[in-house]
Amino acid sequence: MKGKFINDVKAIPFLLPFFLVYAVFTIFPILKGLEMSFYDWTIIRKMDFIALDHYKELIADKNFWKSLWNTTLFVLLSTPTMVILALILALMANRHSKFRTFYRSTFFLPSILSVSVISYIAIFMLQPYQGFVNTTLHLFGIDNEPFWLKDTNLAWFSIVAVTLWWTVGFNMVLFLAALQDIPEELYEAARIDGGKSSQLLRHITLPLLIPIGRVVLLLQILASYKVFAQILLITGGGPGTATRPLIQYIYEIGFRQNNLGYAAALSYALFVILLILSLIQLKGNMIQGGAQR
């Protein structure tokens, strides 16, 4: 016990630099944001203390609830598709094939691009008259070309498709790492017993991917609820405010309407939502893990 305490004390000098940086750039902004939410606070200065008025305003704010629904809709559209597509791509990239390296690099390559790059690629491809997508549709005899970014349903489809193309590579790598951790002896034993490829996938691969699947699902839900930049750059939250996510609304309140106090309150509302979702999912994982044991 004493030796363990001494080792812990010895570790403090090595952890201290990181903790100081973390405290300055993470803990302090969190506490400062909480303070701001209780004040009328502009970009220039702190004004009057108003206690919980911002949170009361939030409850009655129709724009907040609309933006929250837009964000939730994006989560519902993107998260299941993202997880399933990442799994399929990981299975493809894990196959023993001469194209395996090509698959891995091709699937992951979009993830290294910046959001501005992928957004302007999307805008260029989805232009209504001379864009790549509509030009391709013309080649197949489809002349009634859609306005991808002006119709609400098509705008959501475009945003989700661009996000999938851009970010699916990261989740694919997580699944791929888990696939490579599955012992090959399990597959060999199953093949000796006459197991087919579909049975190996169903009874070995997929059950052993459940833990990483839970992690990917949680990370994707959190990431999707924080969607902002690609929507701002591709549709600007339009048409109208039909695709405006919550973080864009927070940005507009804080920096366009010069109301940082209310923006901070909105940010903490999003934080509470994400915290509740994370706790629910973690609790569900604990219950399911206990049941399996």
N, C-alpha and C positions, 0 to 999 in steps of 0.2 A: 504493500500500500504506500509506504514511504517512498519507495523507488519510483512508483508511478507518479506521485506528486512532484518529485524532483524532475522527472522527464517533462511533465507538463509545464513546469516553471521554465525549464530550459527552452521550450518551444516558443515562449512569449516573445523574445526579441525577434524571432523570424516571422511571427504573425503580425507584429505591431505595425510594420510599414503598410501592409495590405489593409489592416483594420483602420488606420488613419485615413487612407485614401477612400475606403468604403464609407467611413463616417462623414467625410467632407462632401463627397459627391453623391451619396445615396441617402444616408440617414438624415443629414441636415436638410436636404431639399424636401424629404418627406414631411418632416416636422414643420418646416417653413410653409409648405403648402397647406398643411392643416391649420396653421395660424391664419393664413391668408383667407381661408374659407369663412372665417368669423368676422371679417372686416370688409368694408367698402374699400377696395384696393385697386388703384389704377396703375398703369405702367410707370407713372411719374412718382406716386407717393402712396403711403398708407393713410387711409382716412378714418372714418368712424367705426367703432366696434358695434356690430349689429347682431352678435350672438348667432342664433340659428335661423335668421331670416333668409339667408341664401338657400338653406335646405328646405324651408317652407315654400320658397318660390319654385324650387326644383320640382316639388311634388305637383304643383299646378301648371307646370310649363309643358304645353302640348308639343313644342318643338323638341324638348328633351325626350319625351316618350316616343315621338315619331323617329328620332335619330336612333334611339335604343332599339326600336323594332327593326329599322333598316340594318343595324349591326347584327341583330339576332338572326334576321333573314339570311344575311351573308354567311353567318356561322352554320345555319341549317343547310344551306346550299353547298358550301365549300368543304366542311369538315368530313362528312361521310365519304364524299367523292375523293377527297385528298387521301384519306387513310386507305381506302380500297385501291386506288390507283397506285399509291406508293408501294403497297404490298405486291401488286401485280408486276410492277417494274422491278422490284427487288427479286422476285422469283425468276424473272427473265434474266436479270443481270447475274444471278447466281448459277445459272445453268452452265454445264461444261460444254462450251462452244468456242469456236475460234473468234466469234464476234463478242465475247464476253467483255473485253476491255473497251470495245467500241460502245457497247450498250451502257456501261457504267459512266464513261466520260460524256456521252451524248445526253443521258438522262440528268446528269448532275450539272452540266455546263451552264444552263440558264440561271442556276442559283448564285453564280458568282457575279452576275450583272447587277448594276444598281437599279433602284426603282425608277429613276428618271429614264434610264435607257429602255427598260422594258415597257414603260408607259408610252414613250414616243414611238417605239416599234408598234405597239398596239394601235395607237392613233393613226399611224401611217397605213397599217394594213386594213383598218376598218373605215377608212374614208368612204363616203357614200357613193362617189362616182368613179374615181380612179384608184381606189384602194385595192390591195392584192386580193382580199377575200371576194369583193364584189366583181372584180375582173375575172376571177376564177369561176364564179357563178355564171357570168356571161358566156364563158366557154362551154358550159353545159346547157345553154339555152334558157337560163333563168334571167329574164330581163326585168322583172319586177323586183328591183334590188332593195334590200332592207336598209333602213337607217339604223345601224347598230347602236349608236350612242344617243339617239334621240327618242327611241321607244323604250319605255321603262323595262319591260320584260327582256328585250334584247340587250339593254344596257347591263342588267344584272348578269345575264348569260355571258356577256363579253368580259365583265370584271372577274367573274368566277373562273372563266377559261384562262384568262391571262394570269391570274394568281396561281392556278394549278400548274401551268407551264413553268412559271417562274420559281415556285417554292417546293414542288413535289420532290425534287432531287434530294433535299435535306432529309425528309422523312424516309425516302427510299434507302438512303445510307444507313439510317438507324435499323430498318428492317433487314438490310443486307448484312450488317454486323451480327445481328441476332441469328440469321440463317447460318452464318459461318461458324457460330458457336455450337450448333447442333452436332453431336457426335455422329460421324459417318457410320459407326458400328450399328447404330439403330436402324439405319436404312438397309445395311447389309443383312442384318438379322431378319428384317421384314421381307426382303427379297427372297431369302432362302426359304421362308415360310410361304412363298407364293404371292406376296403382296404386289399389287399393281401400282403404277405411278399415282393414280387418283386416290388409292387407299393410303399410300404413304403421305400424300399431301393432307388428307383429311384426318388421319389418326396420329401422325407424328409431327409434321411441319406446323400446321395451324395451331394445335394445342400448345406447342412449345413457344409459339410467337405471341401468345396471349399477354405475358408480362410486358413485353416491349410495345405491344399494341395499345395497352392501357396508357403507357407513357406517351406514345405518339398522339393518342386521342386527347389527352390532357393538354399537351403542348400545343396541339392544333387549335383546340377550343380557345385557349388563351391568346394565341397569335391572331386568330380570326376576329376575336372581339376587339383587338387593337388595330384593326385595319384602318388605314388612313391615306397613306401617300399615293398609292396607285389609283384610288378612287378620286382623290383631289386632282391628280394630273390627267386622268383619262376622261372623266365625266364632270369634274368640278362639283360632284354631288347631285348632278342633274340626271334627267331633265327636271327642272325645278329643284325640288329637294328630295326627289324620289329615291336617290341612292346615297344621300348624305349620311355617313356613319356618325357615331357619337363623338369620336375624337375630332372629326372635322368641325362639328358643332362647338366643341370645347375650344378649338382653335379660333373659330370665328368670334365667339363670345370674348375670349381673352385678348386677342390681338387686333380684331377689326372693330369690336365695340368697346375696347379699352376697359373691360370689366374683369380683372384678374381674380377678384374675390369670388365671383360667381363661377368662373371657369374652374377655380380650385375646388369648389364644392361639387361641381359636376365630375371632376376627376376623381374625387373621393367616392362619389356614388358608383362610378365604374369600378373602382378598386374593391368596394364592398361586394358588388355583383360577382366579380371574378374570384374573390375570396370564398364566397358562398359556393359557387360552382366547383371550385377546387376541393373544398372540404367535402362536398357531397360525393364527388367522384372518388376521392381518397377513402372516404368511409365505405363507399360501395366496394372498392377494391379490397379493403381489409375484410369486409364481411364475406366476399366471394372467395378470397384466399383462405380464410378460416374454414369455410365450408368444404373447400377442396382438400384441406389437410384432414 
